[in-house]
C-alpha cells in the first residue's frame, strides 16, 4: 500500500511538472515577435523619458535603439523647457522615426483662432437670422443688401478660421512621430533588447543591454 501511494504521488508530481512545462512552452510560442526600433528626439534639448507597454517600461533619452515586442507603447516626451507630452507608438514592423514635442505657440494660436472664428460665425448667423426674420408691411423698407453680404461673409470666414484653428489645436496637442522608410540597423555602440524568456517561474520578458 505504501509503495503504491509513493508511486501515485510521484506520478502526480511528474504530471504537474510536465503540465507546467507545457504551459510555459505554449506561452513562449504565443509571445509576439520583436522588431528593431530606432528613435531620435528633435529639436535639441528634447528627450524621450520612457516607453511603456504591457509589462515593459524603457528609458530612452535623446536617442535610442531598441528591439521591442509587437504592441502599443505610450511614449512620454519632455521638451527643452521641461514641458511633458505623450504619444502612442504602435510597433508592428521595424521603425526608424524622429519624435518632436508639440509646438505650444501654435497650439495657443489654434485655440485663439478657433474661438475668434466661432464668434465671427455666430455673428454671421445672427445677421442672416435678423434679415430673414424681420416682418415687413407696405410702410417699411427692404433689408439692406449689405446685411446679407456681411452675414454670409462673416459666417463663411468665421467657419474657415475656426476649422484652421481647430486643426492647429489638435495637431499640437501631442508629440508627433515622423517615420522614415529605411529599416533601422542594430546599434553598434549600445542597444537595448526586450525579448521573451522561459524559466522556472514561467514565461516572461527580459531586458538586455549591449555596450
C-alpha positions, 0 to 999 in steps of 0.5 A: 500500500505504501509503495503504491501511494509513493508511486501515485504521488510521484506520478502526480508530481511528474504530471504537474511538472510536465503540465507546467512545462507545457504551459510555459512552452505554449506561452513562449510560442504565443509571445509576439515577435520583436522588431528593431526600433530606432528613435531620435528626439528633435529639436535639441534639448528634447528627450524621450523619458520612457516607453511603456507597454504591457509589462515593459517600461524603457528609458530612452533619452535623446536617442535610442535603439531598441528591439521591442515586442509587437504592441502599443507603447505610450511614449512620454516626451519632455521638451527643452523647457521641461514641458511633458507630452505623450504619444502612442507608438504602435510597433508592428514592423521595424521603425526608424522615426524622429519624435518632436514635442508639440509646438505650444505657440501654435497650439495657443494660436489654434485655440485663439483662432478657433474661438475668434472664428466661432464668434465671427460665425455666430455673428454671421448667423445672427445677421442672416437670422435678423434679415430673414426674420424681420416682418415687413408691411407696405410702410417699411423698407427692404433689408439692406443688401449689405446685411446679407453680404456681411452675414454670409461673409462673416459666417463663411470666414468665421467657419474657415478660421475656426476649422484652421484653428481647430486643426492647429489645436489638435495637431499640437496637442501631442508629440508627433512621430515622423517615420522614415522608410529605411529599416533601422540597423542594430546599434553598434555602440549600445542597444537595448533588447526586450525579448521573451524568456522561459524559466522556472517561474514561467514565461516572461520578458527580459531586458538586455543591454549591449555596450 
